[in-house]
Amino acid sequence: MQSNKVIILGCGRQGARLAELLEAEQYEVAVIDRTASSFSRLHHFRGEKFVGNGVDEEILRRAGIKQAVAFAAVTNGDNTNLMTAQIARVIFEVPRVICRVYDPERASLYHDLGLETVSATTVGARMLRNMIIAPKILRQYQIGDGTAVALEFKLSSFTDGMSVEQLEIPGEFRIACIVRDQVPLVPPADYSAREGDHIFGAVMARSMALVKEKLQISELAVNFPSRGGV
């Protein structure tokens, strides 16, 4: 049986939330933190908890790192995260290693060295920027190498009554989900759109201007970069 073990280093707010989300997806999760009191943030968690330092290889072994399919270092210290991520990747050869780094420049550097890095500072700043200057699109970010872009936006009155088939562009833009009155739906082609519908879709980057014109979206946010984490 293939393992679904995930180890999270750091039980702050983000680490605790990540643990609960993964466990809800049926992953076997182990959390490591230097202080036992940090585990009080885990409200609906049945996985294992280990008190210790993620640099300690014995703690990592006890947590099951040899069976882990993923390791996430999300403590509040960049040095700790980077060091333990390297240990997980190089010594234990964990297939997927993700490292949170607050300093955007260091995130980019270590991404170039082969670590999957996430700069919470950059993500937060870009999301706020997009909400301020591009209110008609809620989120936009690159998929993979940036050839495709994921979009999240609300429909304007211009598209009211149009079908999903009319909104889409075959091979260039597809709608994956519509949320109406807080209820998500994977829509059929003949589903009628309504002003204010919350749209989740994917578009080829080369067709962004075409989608902008077709859906009458007046402002589009700048893509999140694919290098240096997100």
C-alpha positions as CSV (number, residue, x, y, z in Angstrom):
1,M,0.0,0.0,0.0
2,Q,1.3,3.4,-1.0
3,S,2.1,5.7,2.0
4,N,0.1,8.9,2.5
5,K,2.3,10.1,5.4
6,V,2.9,13.9,5.7
7,I,5.1,15.5,8.3
8,I,4.6,19.1,9.3
9,L,7.3,21.0,11.3
10,G,5.9,23.9,13.2
11,C,2.5,24.0,14.9
12,G,1.8,27.7,14.6
13,R,-1.5,28.9,13.2
14,Q,-0.6,27.9,9.6
15,G,1.0,24.6,10.6
16,A,-2.0,23.6,12.7
17,R,-4.5,24.6,10.0
18,L,-2.5,22.7,7.4
19,A,-2.5,19.6,9.6
20,E,-6.2,19.7,10.0
21,L,-6.8,20.3,6.3
22,L,-4.6,17.4,5.2
23,E,-6.1,15.0,7.8
24,A,-9.6,15.9,6.4
25,E,-8.2,14.7,3.1
26,Q,-7.4,11.3,4.7
27,Y,-3.6,11.9,4.9
28,E,-1.7,10.4,7.9
29,V,-0.2,13.5,9.5
30,A,2.5,13.9,12.1
31,V,3.2,17.4,13.6
32,I,6.5,18.3,15.2
33,D,7.0,21.4,17.4
34,R,9.5,22.5,20.0
35,T,6.9,23.3,22.6
36,A,4.0,21.0,23.7
37,S,1.7,24.0,24.3
38,S,1.7,24.7,20.6
39,F,-0.4,21.6,20.0
40,S,-3.3,23.4,21.7
41,R,-4.0,25.0,18.3
42,L,-5.0,21.6,16.9
43,H,-8.7,21.4,17.6
44,H,-9.8,18.5,15.4
45,F,-6.6,16.4,15.0
46,R,-6.1,12.7,15.5
47,G,-2.6,12.4,14.2
48,E,0.7,12.1,16.0
49,K,2.4,15.0,17.8
50,F,6.1,15.1,18.7
51,V,7.9,17.6,20.9
52,G,11.3,18.3,19.5
53,N,13.6,20.0,17.1
54,G,13.2,19.2,13.4
55,V,17.0,19.2,13.0
56,D,17.1,16.1,15.2
57,E,17.1,13.2,12.9
58,E,15.9,10.8,15.6
59,I,12.7,12.9,16.0
60,L,12.2,12.9,12.3
61,R,12.5,9.1,12.2
62,R,10.1,8.7,15.1
63,A,7.6,10.9,13.2
64,G,7.9,8.5,10.3
65,I,9.9,10.5,7.8
66,K,11.2,7.4,6.1
67,Q,7.6,6.7,5.0
68,A,6.7,10.3,4.3
69,V,5.5,11.4,0.9
70,A,5.7,15.1,1.9
71,F,7.4,17.3,4.4
72,A,6.4,20.9,5.2
73,A,8.6,23.2,7.2
74,V,6.4,26.1,8.5
75,T,8.1,27.3,11.7
76,N,8.5,31.0,12.3
77,G,12.3,30.8,11.6
78,D,13.6,30.9,8.0
79,N,16.9,29.2,9.0
80,T,15.1,26.3,10.7
81,N,12.8,25.8,7.8
82,L,15.6,25.8,5.2
83,M,17.8,23.5,7.2
84,T,15.2,20.9,8.0
85,A,13.9,21.0,4.4
86,Q,17.4,20.2,3.2
87,I,17.6,17.3,5.7
88,A,14.3,15.9,4.5
89,R,15.2,16.3,0.9
90,V,18.8,15.2,0.9
91,I,19.2,12.7,3.8
92,F,15.7,11.1,3.8
93,E,14.9,11.7,0.2
94,V,11.3,12.7,0.9
95,P,9.6,13.1,-2.5
96,R,7.9,16.5,-1.8
97,V,9.5,19.0,0.5
98,I,8.0,22.5,1.0
99,C,9.6,25.3,2.9
100,R,8.0,28.5,4.1
101,V,10.4,31.4,4.0
102,Y,9.5,35.0,5.1
103,D,12.3,36.7,3.3
104,P,11.4,36.8,-0.5
105,E,15.0,37.1,-1.6
106,R,16.0,34.0,0.3
107,A,12.9,32.2,-1.0
108,S,14.1,32.9,-4.5
109,L,17.6,31.8,-3.8
110,Y,16.7,28.5,-2.2
111,H,14.1,27.8,-4.9
112,D,16.9,28.1,-7.5
113,L,18.8,25.5,-5.4
114,G,16.0,23.0,-5.7
115,L,13.8,23.6,-2.7
116,E,10.1,24.3,-3.1
117,T,9.7,27.6,-1.2
118,V,6.7,29.6,-0.3
119,S,7.1,33.3,0.7
120,A,4.1,34.2,2.8
121,T,5.3,37.8,2.7
122,T,5.2,37.9,-1.1
123,V,1.9,36.0,-1.3
124,G,0.2,38.4,1.1
125,A,1.5,41.5,-0.5
126,R,0.5,40.5,-4.0
127,M,-3.0,39.5,-2.9
128,L,-3.5,42.8,-1.1
129,R,-2.1,44.6,-4.2
130,N,-4.5,42.8,-6.5
131,M,-7.5,43.6,-4.2
132,I,-6.6,47.3,-4.2
133,I,-5.9,47.9,-7.9
134,A,-7.7,45.1,-9.6
135,P,-11.0,44.6,-7.7
136,K,-12.8,42.9,-10.5
137,I,-10.6,39.9,-10.3
138,L,-10.1,38.3,-6.9
139,R,-7.2,36.0,-7.6
140,Q,-4.9,35.1,-10.5
141,Y,-1.9,32.9,-10.5
142,Q,0.2,30.9,-12.9
143,I,-0.2,27.1,-13.3
144,G,3.0,25.2,-13.8
145,D,5.4,27.0,-16.1
146,G,3.0,29.9,-16.6
147,T,1.6,28.7,-19.9
148,A,-1.8,28.5,-18.2
149,V,-3.3,30.8,-15.6
150,A,-6.0,30.1,-13.0
151,L,-8.6,32.8,-12.5
152,E,-11.1,33.6,-9.8
153,F,-13.5,36.5,-10.5
154,K,-17.1,37.6,-10.4
155,L,-19.3,38.0,-13.5
156,S,-20.5,41.4,-14.5
157,S,-24.0,42.3,-15.8
158,F,-22.6,42.1,-19.4
159,T,-22.6,38.3,-19.2
160,D,-25.9,37.9,-17.4
161,G,-27.9,35.1,-19.0
162,M,-25.1,33.7,-21.1
163,S,-24.5,29.9,-21.0
164,V,-21.2,28.4,-19.8
165,E,-20.6,27.3,-23.4
166,Q,-21.0,30.9,-24.6
167,L,-18.6,32.1,-21.9
168,E,-15.9,29.6,-22.6
169,I,-13.3,29.6,-25.4
170,P,-12.6,26.0,-26.6
171,G,-9.0,25.1,-26.0
172,E,-8.2,28.5,-24.4
173,F,-10.6,29.2,-21.5
174,R,-12.6,26.7,-19.4
175,I,-14.9,27.2,-16.4
176,A,-14.2,24.6,-13.6
177,C,-16.7,25.8,-11.0
178,I,-19.4,28.4,-10.4
179,V,-20.3,29.5,-6.8
180,R,-23.8,31.1,-6.5
181,D,-25.3,32.0,-3.2
182,Q,-22.3,30.3,-1.5
183,V,-23.2,27.0,-3.3
184,P,-20.5,25.5,-5.6
185,L,-21.4,23.8,-8.8
186,V,-19.5,22.2,-11.6
187,P,-21.7,23.6,-14.4
188,P,-22.9,21.8,-17.5
189,A,-22.4,23.6,-20.8
190,D,-26.0,24.9,-20.9
191,Y,-25.9,26.4,-17.4
192,S,-27.0,30.1,-17.5
193,A,-24.6,32.5,-15.8
194,R,-25.8,35.3,-13.6
195,E,-24.3,38.7,-12.6
196,G,-22.3,38.2,-9.4
197,D,-21.6,34.5,-10.0
198,H,-18.2,33.6,-8.5
199,I,-16.2,31.9,-11.3
200,F,-13.2,29.6,-11.0
201,G,-11.5,28.8,-14.3
202,A,-8.3,28.3,-16.3
203,V,-7.1,30.2,-19.3
204,M,-4.1,29.9,-21.5
205,A,-1.8,32.9,-20.8
206,R,-1.7,33.8,-24.5
207,S,-5.5,34.2,-24.5
208,M,-5.8,36.5,-21.4
209,A,-6.5,39.6,-23.4
210,L,-9.2,37.8,-25.4
211,V,-10.9,36.5,-22.2
212,K,-10.7,40.0,-20.7
213,E,-12.5,41.5,-23.7
214,K,-15.1,38.7,-24.0
215,L,-16.1,38.8,-20.4
216,Q,-15.8,42.6,-20.1
217,I,-13.3,42.4,-17.2
218,S,-11.9,45.9,-17.0
219,E,-8.9,45.1,-14.9
220,L,-6.7,42.0,-14.5
221,A,-4.2,41.3,-11.8
222,V,-0.6,40.7,-12.6
223,N,0.4,37.0,-12.6
224,F,2.2,35.6,-9.6
225,P,5.7,34.6,-10.7
226,S,6.5,30.9,-11.1
227,R,10.1,31.4,-9.8
228,G,11.0,31.9,-6.1
229,G,7.9,30.2,-4.7
230,V,4.5,31.9,-4.7
